[in-house]
Amino acid sequence: MRKWTIPFALLLLCLLSLISDQGRNLQANAESDPQNPVDPPKVEEKLGAVPNGLSTDSDVAKREAESISKRSLRSNAQKYEFQAEVSRLMDIIINSLYSNKDIFLRELISNASDALDKIRFLALTDKEVLGEGDNTKLDIQIKLDKQNKILSIRDRGIGMTKEDLIKNLGTIAKSGTSAFVEKMQTSGDLNLIGQFGVGFYSVYLVADYVEVISKHNDDKQHVWESNADGAFAISEDTWNEPLGRGTEIRLHLREEAGEYLEESKLKELVKKYSEFINFPIYLWASKEVDVEVPADEDESSDEEEKPESSEEEEETEKGEDEDAEDKPKTKKVKETTYDWELLNDVKAIWLRNPKEVTDEEYTKFYHSLAKDFGDEKPLAWSHFTAEGDVEFKAVLFVPPKAPHDLYESYYNANKSNLKLYVRRVFISDEFDELLPKYLNFLKGLVDSDTLPLNVSREMLQQHSSLKTIKKKLIRKALDMIRRIADEDPDEAKDKDKKDVEDSSDDEKKGQYAKFWNEFGKSIKLGIIEDAANRNRLAKLLRFESTKSDGKLTSLDQYISRMKSGQKDIFYITGPNKEQLEKSPFLERLKKKGYEVIFFTDPVDEYLMQYLMDYEDKKFQNVSKEGLKLGKDSKDKELKESFKELTKWWKGALASENVDDVKISNRLDNTPCVVVTSKYGWSANMERIMQSQTLTDANKQAYMRGKRVLEINPRHPIIKELRERVVKDPEDENVKQTAQLIYQTALMESGFMLQDPKDFASRIYSSVKSSLNISPDANVEEEDDVDENEAESETKEAVDTSKDDVDTESSAVKDEL
């Protein structure tokens, strides 16, 4: 035992010496190379996490810097996948080749403004939601970090909970995304992004990593982060400065987006896009100021280096120096300071006098309000103040283009493009009772001094002032639309055209036609829905006619061209103008010089059920009964001479639901047409109703007009048919011919045949007769072949071809 003790002790000493040498080497390496310190043992594996045991702020800053620099999501955050539609959208934006990347700032400021509007609205009923101190300041702050290439936008709005972050930034309405993607593929205009509710994702035009720090009153502060790789992460924020309330978005800019770290660029963008935002926008900006500082010692040393002067001069200088000893020496230098600079100090445009606001300012305000930053100006605007029992200010705009979903779910969607303010406080942009549905394409705002601040949707609907506001808004809106027509040289009557052209510029020309093509259907829906303003809306109607030469015309212009003695306004409905121009219903009218209006929109059929007259003139559908073109002295004679034919033909068509057969006063070159009763459906209306998805054929029978066959007594076919009927009314060929003529007239009049097979059979029989083919001639039958025989013949043919191939291949082998 004792002999092993000494060797064991020696071994232990050797091990201790090795360990101490290694420690000294590590320390020496650390001191000699401070740039490459030796990694200490890792206690915390999760990079970027903030464990409870972390003791110093420097550790937090260090870990945070490492996390940001690596542009990777924090490892302790909860990971989520983007909705498929969002990923699709982000792919388009990230790979976008479009040059206008400036819009990202506009979208973020717009979102911040919406968040501030929401918290201000909540504060009307609960002041506690605003909190204390800086939290009560409702503003937007923009800050730059040039060193780390970070652009931050912060607001003290309502903020987002964790669920809000997932919902608002990870998923979006599929319809909005699909519509935006579709629009991008057709027009390539990235400016549209704000109109589809997907503006936030424009940040990836300039950033490759984005952090959204948000604090809601009902939740803790959280961080949303994503580097646009199809996933995002959310974690509780315990390392950033507490926001109190609101949202801060940090954009880690790409290399090529360095221009957005320049203060001048940001100022330019805010002025261009967000000048009329209702909250102050501040930029953490630098400026140079003159500051008095103590004179440097270097200057005194310079004095010492001056050349030696005479003794008298030295004594004089000494006396002066003694006098100046009491005053410290200072100098002025340029010093760079930073402070918050207000970027949007423009007064709310609707509070200003309309005469003081320029067209350019109205256009900028419209772009800001509608989130429409295209190059086109609004077609018109109306800025007015209403006084009296109800006082309010309003600005209304007619957009240059209709929204992509204007008429989708028209009667089911509750949406409005008017923002409601009460005493300059934003209340809601979802209140649809200020304007009727047919005017929901207008953009604008209303600022009322009469409505209560603690307003709700239910209270507004019952408030006595609402009807007055709505009535005045409708009147002003219709006046604004009428003004587009009045100022358009193309709309002026011939006698006034020269005066209008002299007083208008080229911008006004064709404006009303543009408005009508975009929003004409809304005016028609207004005539259907708004009985009180029906006559005003009728003045705004535009259509083509037989005398408009392909241009739009109005009812007033139509009346000015009416023939003397004409009491009715003639119109016809159908699927398109080209088909209507060839309609047999117009033959006599065109020959006599009457003008007929073309209505080709499906909604026109419903429109004319409500628009019964205009300026004491009745409307008359020329494809229905009741058309009066003046009296003909031969009418009685013709009716008498064709009495036998009309009576016989009515009986022959008894199974076809024909109410009567009459002599026509509307035909010229066509043998006959089918008209409907005055208050029943026209042929065009029947076609529209039959194409409805959920239509009920049984119920439609009650609304179908009674059909009347009108014949042209001057046409040779009708004359010959009359002769044959008089000779032999039971002649089967005559009956077949009469039936064929009726079915042909039915198709030409716009109706659909109930039995197309029967019509086709009659046509083929007529063709046989014209080719002198016997009616009894049958189709030649093909030879009947037994199926089994056919199969065996096919099999033999296959076997034969197979044998031929084998023979050829063996011959080739022999040659080889």
C-alpha atoms as one frame of an Amber mdcrd trajectory, in Angstrom:
protein
   0.000   0.000   0.000   2.771   2.390   0.943   4.634   1.716  -2.334   1.621
   3.068  -4.335   1.232   6.232  -2.276   4.245   8.107  -3.662   3.455   7.494
  -7.394  -0.202   8.525  -6.878   0.849  11.803  -5.211   3.224  12.587  -8.097
   0.448  11.965 -10.644  -1.913  14.316  -8.801   0.681  17.105  -8.779   1.196
  16.746 -12.551  -2.530  17.089 -13.230  -2.811  20.237 -11.095   0.105  21.873
 -12.903  -1.453  21.148 -16.323  -4.776  22.731 -15.315  -3.127  25.901 -13.975
  -1.054  26.284 -17.177  -4.193  25.990 -19.347  -5.967  28.694 -17.276  -2.975
  31.023 -17.610  -2.953  30.463 -21.381  -6.658  31.320 -21.644  -6.142  34.522
 -19.661  -3.118  35.457 -21.745  -5.030  34.888 -24.980  -7.910  37.032 -23.767
  -5.583  39.890 -22.837  -3.499  39.697 -26.005  -6.502  39.467 -28.391  -9.428
  41.452 -27.032 -11.172  41.332 -30.444 -11.513  37.540 -30.245 -12.387  36.653
 -26.690 -12.709  33.044 -25.741 -16.315  31.983 -25.513 -17.313  31.323 -21.914
 -19.468  28.317 -21.150 -23.019  28.940 -22.396 -25.480  29.249 -19.552 -28.493
  30.365 -21.656 -28.989  28.638 -24.978 -31.920  30.739 -26.293 -30.501  33.641
 -28.267 -32.545  36.794 -27.917 -34.553  35.464 -24.990 -34.803  37.373 -21.748
 -34.634  34.846 -18.889 -35.592  35.783 -15.377 -32.009  35.402 -14.191 -30.689
  38.188 -16.470 -29.378  40.881 -14.149 -28.011  43.816 -16.151 -29.386  46.024
 -18.922 -26.155  45.606 -20.889 -26.808  41.885 -21.197 -30.277  42.599 -22.551
 -28.919  45.087 -25.084 -26.208  42.689 -26.177 -28.565  39.792 -26.754 -31.082
  42.047 -28.515 -28.389  43.381 -30.849 -27.295  39.841 -31.707 -30.880  38.827
 -32.466 -31.511  41.829 -34.717 -28.195  41.544 -36.522 -28.884  37.953 -37.463
 -32.370  38.888 -38.818 -33.738  35.689 -37.307 -36.886  35.222 -35.292 -36.393
  35.012 -31.546 -36.061  31.406 -30.526 -38.362  31.685 -27.520 -41.203  33.258
 -29.541 -44.282  31.391 -30.675 -44.051  30.658 -34.407 -47.002  30.917 -36.791
 -47.469  30.316 -40.502 -48.885  33.083 -42.668 -52.263  32.497 -44.261 -51.796
  31.201 -47.827 -53.336  34.330 -49.291 -50.943  36.524 -47.301 -47.934  34.559
 -48.495 -49.129  34.947 -52.060 -49.502  38.681 -51.577 -46.104  39.045 -49.913
 -44.408  37.167 -52.731 -45.766  39.735 -55.169 -44.672  42.658 -52.995 -41.202
  41.330 -52.097 -40.420  40.462 -55.713 -42.010  43.627 -56.979 -40.191  45.398
 -59.775 -42.311  48.512 -59.509 -40.443  51.726 -58.846 -42.902  53.388 -56.469
 -41.811  51.987 -53.124 -42.639  55.268 -51.361 -46.177  54.113 -50.590 -45.097
  52.038 -47.561 -44.837  55.163 -45.389 -48.227  56.399 -46.522 -49.841  53.082
 -45.550 -48.197  52.943 -42.113 -49.187  56.525 -41.300 -52.734  55.816 -42.463
 -52.925  52.749 -40.188 -51.520  54.769 -37.281 -54.153  57.458 -37.876 -56.908
  54.814 -37.794 -55.573  53.482 -34.469 -55.562  57.011 -32.995 -59.111  57.598
 -34.230 -60.262  54.462 -32.408 -58.726  55.373 -29.056 -60.046  58.922 -29.269
 -63.529  57.581 -29.952 -63.337  55.239 -26.928 -62.139  58.150 -24.789 -65.412
  59.981 -25.421 -67.200  57.615 -23.068 -64.255  56.511 -20.915 -61.467  59.026
 -20.340 -59.465  56.449 -18.399 -58.490  54.622 -21.620 -56.096  57.437 -22.534
 -54.061  56.992 -19.369 -51.754  59.720 -18.068 -48.747  61.752 -19.135 -47.423
  61.196 -22.661 -50.085  58.552 -23.344 -52.663  61.301 -23.650 -50.771  62.832
 -26.587 -52.393  61.494 -29.749 -49.673  61.834 -32.355 -47.477  59.892 -34.777
 -43.690  59.831 -34.376 -41.089  58.861 -36.976 -37.520  58.167 -35.937 -34.366
  57.172 -37.819 -31.417  55.020 -36.759 -28.926  55.445 -39.610 -26.257  53.329
 -37.955 -28.480  50.223 -37.683 -30.597  51.116 -40.758 -33.839  51.116 -38.781
 -36.868  53.293 -39.496 -39.460  53.458 -36.681 -43.056  54.687 -36.830 -44.864
  54.973 -33.506 -48.397  55.946 -32.536 -50.251  56.156 -29.239 -53.379  54.622
 -30.685 -55.511  51.772 -29.445 -52.732  49.183 -29.777 -53.105  45.452 -30.419
 -53.443  42.445 -28.183 -51.664  39.204 -28.989 -54.795  37.914 -30.710 -55.072
  41.147 -32.685 -51.489  40.760 -33.895 -52.213  37.250 -35.138 -55.501  38.237
 -36.719 -54.518  41.568 -38.257 -50.983  40.809 -39.428 -51.156  37.092 -40.144
 -54.494  36.706 -41.888 -56.541  38.991 -44.081 -59.839  38.845 -45.907 -59.389
  36.482 -48.819 -61.637  38.545 -51.077 -59.567  41.668 -50.544 -56.289  39.882
 -51.245 -57.592  38.077 -54.311 -59.062  41.279 -55.672 -55.776  43.137 -55.118
 -53.691  40.381 -56.716 -56.056  40.285 -59.694 -55.880  44.060 -60.063 -52.087
  43.995 -59.802 -51.868  41.422 -62.581 -54.059  43.484 -64.894 -52.894  47.031
 -64.137 -49.641  46.619 -62.198 -50.515  49.671 -60.108 -49.105  49.214 -56.601
 -50.872  52.420 -55.527 -54.053  50.382 -55.164 -52.797  48.505 -52.125 -54.450
  50.757 -49.533 -57.911  50.281 -51.024 -57.885  46.534 -50.375 -57.002  46.516
 -46.670 -53.548  45.029 -47.193 -51.459  48.198 -46.866 -49.305  46.943 -43.974
 -47.557  44.401 -46.187 -46.104  47.190 -48.327 -43.352  47.420 -45.662 -41.652
  44.532 -47.444 -41.011  46.762 -50.420 -38.191  48.354 -48.414 -37.524  46.065
 -45.419 -36.372  42.485 -45.092 -37.150  42.214 -41.375 -40.008  43.894 -39.515
 -40.842  44.199 -35.832 -44.225  45.360 -34.583 -44.234  46.243 -30.881 -47.733
  46.841 -29.555 -49.438  47.468 -26.222 -53.198  47.345 -25.739 -54.872  48.404
 -22.500 -56.287  44.885 -22.115 -53.064  42.952 -22.638 -49.311  42.914 -22.043
 -46.822  44.354 -24.510 -45.988  41.939 -27.348 -43.606  41.835 -30.292 -44.635
  40.563 -33.726 -41.727  39.875 -36.060 -41.207  38.420 -39.498 -38.574  38.357
 -42.200 -41.172  37.487 -44.864 -40.184  33.842 -45.205 -43.713  32.514 -44.814
 -43.746  32.629 -41.022 -43.993  35.133 -38.196 -43.400  34.981 -34.453 -44.974
  36.643 -31.432 -43.476  36.907 -27.973 -44.101  38.862 -24.808 -41.936  41.983
 -24.820 -39.773  42.315 -21.719 -36.714  43.990 -23.215 -37.976  47.050 -25.126
 -38.988  50.312 -23.546 -42.619  50.105 -22.338 -44.881  51.888 -24.823 -47.636
  52.627 -22.326 -50.165  52.182 -25.139 -49.976  52.070 -28.914 -47.823  50.518
 -31.606 -44.275  50.939 -32.847 -43.216  49.462 -36.188 -39.485  48.995 -36.786
 -38.377  48.467 -40.361 -34.906  46.979 -40.839 -34.274  48.447 -44.241 -32.713
  46.672 -47.187 -29.409  47.860 -48.603 -31.083  49.449 -51.613 -33.607  51.328
 -49.420 -31.043  53.621 -47.802 -32.737  56.752 -49.163 -35.493  56.328 -46.556
 -32.946  57.059 -43.814 -32.698  60.626 -45.099 -34.793  63.220 -43.271 -35.452
  65.182 -46.460 -36.930  62.114 -48.162 -39.306  61.397 -45.281 -40.419  65.033
 -45.100 -41.143  64.954 -48.822 -43.234  61.764 -48.525 -45.277  63.010 -45.566
 -46.062  66.253 -47.380 -46.989  64.369 -50.531 -49.184  61.631 -49.053 -50.122
  62.472 -45.461 -50.399  66.238 -45.297 -54.088  66.089 -44.333 -53.882  63.376
 -41.661 -55.907  64.597 -38.664 -53.148  63.936 -36.109 -49.758  65.639 -35.777
 -46.888  63.777 -37.426 -43.473  64.401 -35.863 -40.010  63.545 -37.186 -36.974
  63.240 -34.911 -35.003  65.741 -36.975 -31.598  67.346 -36.722 -30.817  71.026
 -37.066 -27.762  73.207 -36.651 -27.803  76.036 -34.105 -25.267  78.656 -33.063
 -24.045  78.019 -29.516 -21.642  80.128 -27.414 -18.966  77.960 -25.849 -15.853
  78.830 -23.808 -12.842  79.634 -25.929 -10.473  76.711 -26.352  -6.991  76.675
 -24.786  -5.601  76.249 -28.269  -6.505  79.847 -29.017  -4.572  81.111 -25.985
  -1.574  79.104 -27.105  -1.893  80.718 -30.512  -1.604  84.081 -28.803   1.595
  82.981 -27.152   3.048  82.131 -30.526   2.519  85.687 -31.809   5.770  87.565
 -32.693   7.333  89.623 -29.911   6.100  93.188 -29.792   7.571  96.281 -28.285
   7.524  96.745 -24.551   5.005  99.558 -24.805   2.553  97.338 -26.675   3.007
  94.587 -24.120   2.225  96.931 -21.293  -0.916  98.154 -23.074  -2.068  94.567
 -23.700  -1.458  93.711 -20.069  -3.745  96.502 -18.958  -6.463  95.333 -21.367
  -6.080  91.723 -20.245  -6.516  92.736 -16.647  -9.775  94.522 -17.542 -11.043
  91.478 -19.443 -10.174  88.979 -16.748 -13.634  89.378 -15.245 -15.348  88.282
 -18.551 -14.843  84.634 -19.634 -13.743  84.196 -23.230 -16.435  82.556 -25.493
 -16.982  81.825 -29.166 -19.934  80.797 -31.413 -19.900  77.352 -32.968 -22.354
  75.279 -35.047 -23.874  72.452 -33.056 -26.237  69.700 -34.278 -29.261  69.183
 -32.060 -32.222  66.811 -32.355 -35.836  67.569 -31.629 -39.334  66.585 -32.750
 -40.320  68.548 -35.879 -43.999  68.869 -36.858 -44.495  67.876 -40.510 -48.239
  68.428 -41.109 -49.407  71.785 -39.831 -52.177  72.206 -42.439 -55.585  73.091
 -41.005 -58.396  70.568 -41.606 -59.539  71.372 -45.124 -63.263  71.216 -44.390
 -62.888  73.936 -41.735 -61.427  76.387 -44.235 -63.265  78.737 -46.558 -63.849
  76.941 -49.906 -62.613  80.028 -51.762 -59.236  79.715 -50.042 -58.677  76.064
 -50.964 -56.949  75.363 -54.286 -57.816  72.551 -56.703 -54.478  70.936 -55.936
 -55.265  70.877 -52.211 -58.677  69.298 -52.862 -57.019  66.641 -55.016 -54.401
  65.892 -52.338 -57.076  65.719 -49.673 -59.133  63.300 -51.791 -56.119  61.030
 -52.312 -55.453  61.018 -48.567 -59.104  60.442 -47.667 -59.865  57.747 -50.254
 -56.437  56.060 -50.112 -56.411  56.446 -53.871 -52.993  57.739 -54.916 -53.287
  57.381 -58.670 -52.623  60.224 -61.053 -56.291  60.965 -61.749 -58.149  63.819
 -60.101 -61.641  63.310 -58.659 -64.326  64.041 -61.254 -65.944  66.656 -59.007
 -66.173  67.834 -55.412 -68.572  69.818 -53.266 -67.422  71.727 -50.157 -70.216
  73.387 -48.229 -71.514  74.438 -44.816 -75.112  73.816 -43.763 -76.644  76.262
 -41.302 -79.954  76.477 -39.512 -81.492  73.929 -37.155 -78.766  71.458 -38.087
 -75.237  72.747 -38.618 -72.537  70.732 -40.289 -69.656  71.019 -42.722 -69.063
  68.510 -45.486 -66.771  67.703 -48.386 -67.990  65.250 -51.039 -65.958  63.780
 -53.910 -66.870  61.838 -57.058 -64.030  59.320 -57.597 -62.524  58.974 -61.077
 -63.179  55.209 -61.101 -65.736  52.868 -59.570 -64.490  50.491 -56.836 -63.970
  46.903 -57.971 -66.798  45.632 -55.743 -69.287  48.520 -56.028 -72.287  46.409
 -57.041 -71.343  43.131 -55.370 -73.904  42.307 -52.659 -75.407  45.752 -53.231
 -78.432  45.216 -50.997 -76.680  43.098 -48.370 -73.495  45.093 -47.782 -73.587
  47.825 -45.138 -70.749  50.049 -46.186 -70.226  53.747 -46.530 -67.423  55.902
 -47.847 -68.311  58.891 -45.673 -66.381  59.607 -42.489 -68.493  61.062 -39.690
 -66.972  63.650 -37.340 -68.657  65.385 -34.434 -66.978  68.670 -33.486 -63.746
  67.659 -35.248 -63.665  64.280 -33.442 -63.759  61.251 -35.734 -66.691  58.986
 -34.851 -67.070  56.325 -37.537 -66.556  55.438 -41.176 -68.932  52.465 -41.041
 -72.172  54.378 -40.605 -74.227  53.939 -43.775 -77.253  56.072 -42.878 -75.857
  59.408 -44.057 -76.328  58.619 -47.743 -78.633  56.167 -49.556 -77.103  53.025
 -51.026 -77.180  54.282 -54.585 -74.772  57.105 -53.628 -72.353  54.870 -51.722
 -69.705  55.447 -54.414 -69.151  59.026 -53.154 -66.166  59.711 -50.874 -66.007
  62.422 -48.266 -66.692  63.443 -44.701 -69.310  65.167 -42.579 -68.447  67.183
 -39.471 -71.543  67.955 -37.378 -71.865  70.399 -34.524 -75.380  69.179 -33.704
 -74.937  65.467 -33.044 -73.856  64.368 -29.536 -70.238  63.310 -28.968 -71.115
  60.133 -27.081 -72.797  58.867 -30.222 -73.513  55.300 -31.222 -74.958  53.694
 -34.318 -78.305  53.079 -32.624 -78.511  56.658 -31.322 -77.676  58.075 -34.732
 -80.425  56.118 -36.447 -82.977  57.639 -34.083 -81.520  61.147 -33.910 -83.792
  63.865 -35.247 -80.941  65.655 -37.030 -80.023  62.653 -39.149 -82.866  62.971
 -41.655 -82.073  66.649 -42.180 -78.364  65.927 -42.731 -79.169  63.093 -45.132
 -81.639  65.201 -47.125 -79.124  68.051 -47.559 -76.306  65.678 -48.475 -78.423
  64.027 -51.196 -79.372  67.378 -52.671 -75.769  68.607 -52.684 -74.538  65.313
 -54.144 -77.025  65.427 -57.035 -76.197  69.089 -57.685 -72.511  68.164 -57.810
 -73.164  65.403 -60.362 -75.384  67.692 -62.439 -72.594  70.271 -62.449 -70.283
  67.739 -64.159 -72.794  67.580 -67.021 -73.378  71.347 -67.129 -69.640  72.051
 -67.436 -69.026  69.358 -70.083 -68.981  70.823 -73.631 -70.109  67.455 -75.046
 -73.291  67.663 -72.979 -74.375  71.138 -74.082 -77.247  71.669 -76.496 -76.283
  72.928 -79.927 -77.371  76.498 -79.235 -75.404  76.637 -75.977 -72.430  74.568
 -77.107 -70.292  77.484 -78.242 -70.777  79.383 -74.976 -69.847  76.338 -72.886
 -66.764  75.591 -74.969 -65.589  79.177 -74.549 -65.947  79.014 -70.760 -64.560
  75.484 -70.261 -61.154  73.965 -70.575 -60.229  70.659 -72.187 -60.280  68.863
 -68.821 -64.065  69.212 -68.629 -64.659  67.636 -72.014 -66.079  64.114 -71.887
 -66.156  64.105 -68.080 -69.842  63.254 -67.803 -69.547  60.365 -70.248 -66.713
  59.068 -68.067 -68.880  59.457 -64.962 -71.785  57.673 -66.630 -69.680  54.717
 -67.731 -68.417  54.266 -64.168 -71.488  55.104 -62.059 -74.495  55.172 -64.418
 -75.994  52.082 -62.850 -76.074  53.872 -59.480 -78.228  56.658 -60.942 -80.643
  54.052 -62.319 -80.813  52.324 -58.932 -81.536  55.724 -57.391 -84.559  56.193
 -59.667 -85.847  52.806 -58.488 -85.208  53.437 -54.777 -85.619  57.192 -54.223
 -89.119  58.333 -55.186 -88.594  61.813 -53.684 -85.650  62.570 -55.993 -86.806
  60.553 -59.020 -87.241  63.549 -61.311 -83.829  65.005 -60.340 -82.171  61.663
 -61.020 -84.023  61.272 -64.339 -82.311  64.452 -65.548 -78.979  62.692 -65.014
 -79.942  59.651 -67.155 -77.912  59.035 -70.299 -78.487  56.572 -73.143 -77.976
  56.020 -76.849 -80.817  56.320 -79.356 -81.604  55.987 -83.052 -80.571  59.646
 -83.543 -77.659  60.060 -81.108 -74.964  58.905 -83.598 -73.298  56.632 -81.037
 -73.095  59.348 -78.371 -74.895  59.573 -75.049 -77.993  61.752 -74.917 -80.380
  62.903 -72.176 -84.146  62.970 -71.763 -84.152  66.756 -72.105 -82.294  66.494
 -75.406 -84.692  63.758 -76.571 -87.728  65.943 -75.793 -86.167  68.859 -77.674
 -85.988  66.644 -80.795 -89.532  65.191 -80.543 -91.797  65.502 -83.563 -94.761
  67.817 -83.344 -97.760  65.942 -82.050 -95.605  63.204 -80.425 -96.958  62.545
 -76.942 -94.855  59.580 -75.811 -91.160  58.907 -75.288 -90.357  55.745 -77.262
 -87.843  53.193 -76.019 -86.883  49.554 -76.519 -84.994  47.122 -74.273 -82.642
  44.355 -75.326 -79.253  42.693 -74.785 -77.184  45.064 -76.944 -77.444  48.049
 -79.255 -76.466  46.159 -82.411 -79.345  43.710 -81.994 -81.845  46.467 -81.197
 -80.898  48.505 -84.269 -82.080  45.585 -86.449 -85.274  44.993 -84.461 -88.493
  44.772 -86.526 -90.235  46.906 -83.873 -88.340  49.986 -85.100 -89.138  49.716
 -88.830 -92.128  52.027 -89.060 -90.876  54.370 -86.335 -87.577  54.993 -88.131
 -89.380  55.419 -91.436 -91.617  58.116 -89.951 -88.629  59.884 -88.282 -89.349
  59.047 -84.618 -86.441  58.722 -82.159 -86.256  55.552 -80.063 -84.122  55.140
 -76.910 -81.961  52.016 -76.545 -81.899  50.462 -73.054 -79.375  47.607 -72.966
 -78.575  47.223 -69.253 -80.533  44.468 -67.428 -81.384  46.991 -64.685 -83.186
  49.118 -67.314 -86.139  46.705 -67.278 -86.625  47.377 -63.556 -85.924  51.076
 -64.056 -88.783  51.561 -66.531 -91.251  49.955 -64.136 -90.696  52.965 -61.832
 -90.005  55.755 -64.342 -93.503  56.081 -65.789 -93.250  59.648 -67.142 -90.934
  62.641 -67.483 -91.952  66.265 -68.009 -95.577  65.159 -68.609 -94.466  62.725
 -71.323 -95.344  59.038 -70.925 -92.843  56.296 -71.705 -93.856  53.719 -74.331
 -92.050  50.437 -74.917 -92.281  49.883 -78.682 -92.248  46.098 -78.200 -95.497
  46.230 -76.181 -99.112  46.963 -76.941-100.403  50.535 -77.015 -98.082  52.077
 -79.622 -99.812  55.023 -81.305 -98.345  56.599 -84.435-101.315  58.612 -85.643
-104.450  57.417 -87.359-104.442  55.746 -90.788-107.553  56.228 -92.947-107.278
  52.665 -94.253-107.129  51.000 -90.810-110.776  50.010 -90.771-110.648  48.636
 -94.304-107.541  46.560 -93.541-109.020  45.131 -90.362-112.127  44.116 -92.240
-110.258  42.552 -95.166-107.982  40.517 -92.860-110.680  39.640 -90.330-111.013
  36.049 -91.570-107.233  35.464 -91.464-106.758  36.916 -87.972-109.673  34.882
 -86.611-108.404  31.669 -88.230-104.825  32.260 -87.094-105.845  32.907 -83.493
-107.615  29.544 -83.456-104.606  27.790 -85.006-102.350  29.188 -82.258-104.666
  28.377 -79.351-102.115  25.955 -77.881 -99.337  28.605 -78.037-100.850  30.956
 -75.409-101.481  33.679 -78.017-104.081  36.122 -76.771-104.916  37.752 -80.092
-103.893  38.316 -83.728-104.038  41.937 -84.920-103.105  44.230 -87.777 -99.788
  45.988 -86.944 -99.000  49.674 -87.230 -95.250  49.264 -86.455 -94.033  46.966
 -89.271 -92.614  47.842 -92.672 -90.508  44.986 -94.130 -91.227  42.160 -91.677
 -94.312  39.926 -92.077 -95.152  39.767 -88.355 -93.930  40.235 -84.782 -95.008
  39.111 -81.317 -95.731  41.874 -78.781 -96.655  41.618 -75.115 -99.383  43.243
 -73.046 -98.628  46.701 -71.671 -98.117  45.701 -68.019 -96.574  42.268 -68.506
 -92.953  41.291 -68.980 -91.281  42.109 -72.266 -89.343  39.450 -74.168 -86.099
  40.885 -72.750 -87.448  40.737 -69.189 -88.482  37.098 -69.670 -84.948  36.288
 -70.816 -83.448  38.040 -67.766 -85.752  36.255 -65.330 -85.143  32.841 -66.878
 -81.405  33.291 -66.399 -81.793  33.836 -62.634 -80.230  31.064 -60.571 -83.049
  30.649 -58.048 -85.926  31.379 -60.410 -89.287  29.593 -60.013 -90.851  28.812
 -63.406 -94.308  28.306 -61.908 -94.390  31.773 -60.321 -93.075  33.396 -63.499
 -96.194  32.341 -65.423 -98.202  35.017 -63.582 -95.879  37.815 -64.712 -95.477
  36.824 -68.357 -97.323  39.239 -70.586-100.067  37.962 -72.864 -98.657  37.545
 -76.344-100.232  39.204 -79.343 -99.273  38.358 -82.942 -99.228  41.489 -85.067
 -99.223  40.985 -88.856 -98.104  43.290 -91.655-101.052  43.526 -94.082 -98.800
  44.898 -96.838 -96.354  41.989 -96.829 -96.686  39.439 -99.703 -96.387  36.432
 -97.372 -99.350  37.629 -95.291-101.385  38.414 -98.407-100.739  34.943 -99.871
-101.562  33.278 -96.571-104.873  35.151 -96.454-105.742  33.890 -99.956-104.999
  30.286 -99.048-106.968  30.462 -95.815-109.976  31.841 -97.712-109.668  29.022
-100.276-109.221  26.131 -97.780-108.952  26.892 -94.056-108.431  23.194 -93.279
-105.378  22.805 -95.515-102.708  21.119 -93.385 -99.842  22.745 -95.302-101.283
  26.190 -94.614-101.522  25.391 -90.894 -97.905  24.194 -90.844 -96.790  27.359
 -92.650 -98.707  29.606 -90.241 -97.142  27.810 -87.276 -93.641  28.198 -88.749
 -94.206  31.926 -89.406 -95.334  32.422 -85.802 -92.299  30.598 -84.344 -89.959
  32.623 -86.561 -91.637  35.865 -85.419 -91.317  34.695 -81.819 -87.536  34.318
 -82.163 -87.121  37.597 -84.058 -89.095  39.400 -81.333 -86.635  38.218 -78.672
 -88.550  35.320 -77.114 -87.163  31.877 -76.391 -88.855  28.878 -78.008 -90.355
  26.319 -75.656 -89.849  23.506 -78.203 -86.807  24.151 -80.420 -87.044  20.585
 -81.834 -90.492  21.261 -83.256 -89.260  24.476 -84.871 -86.255  22.676 -86.402
 -88.508  19.931 -87.817 -90.722  22.528 -89.521 -87.658  24.216 -91.023 -86.395
  20.913 -92.427 -89.807  20.140 -93.880 -89.812  23.544 -95.583 -86.323  22.859
 -96.988 -87.512  19.524 -98.356 -90.369  21.230-100.096 -88.105  23.885-101.646
 -85.765  21.135-102.925 -88.710  19.116-104.323 -87.961  16.247-101.978 -90.904
  14.039-101.148 -92.186  14.578 -97.606 -92.218  10.768 -97.255 -88.561  10.405
 -98.146 -86.719   8.603 -95.347 -83.125   8.706 -94.169 -81.095   5.854 -95.654
 -80.388   3.259 -92.995 -76.919   1.838 -92.472 -76.321  -1.946 -92.608 -76.805
  -3.673 -89.265 -73.729  -5.653 -88.236 -73.832  -8.117 -85.365 -71.591  -6.989
 -82.494 -69.963 -10.432 -82.134 -69.133 -10.534 -85.847 -67.638  -7.056 -85.652
 -65.450  -8.056 -82.699 -64.198 -11.212 -84.439 -63.377  -9.245 -87.621 -61.440
  -6.707 -85.566 -59.533  -9.491 -83.799 -58.618 -11.195 -87.094 -57.346  -7.899
 -88.482 -55.144  -7.372 -85.412 -53.744 -10.929 -85.595 -52.965 -10.526 -89.297
 -51.068  -7.286 -88.752 -49.176  -8.906 -85.870 -48.094 -11.831 -88.086 -46.899
  -9.401 -90.744 -44.751  -7.553 -88.194 -43.229 -10.841 -86.912 -42.402 -11.915
 -90.464 -40.694  -8.601 -91.220 -38.655  -8.672 -87.998 -37.430 -12.248 -88.650
 -36.395 -11.236 -92.166 -34.370  -8.347 -90.774 -32.648 -10.681 -88.300 -31.718
 -13.094 -91.127 -30.155 -10.252 -93.115 -28.116  -9.198 -90.078
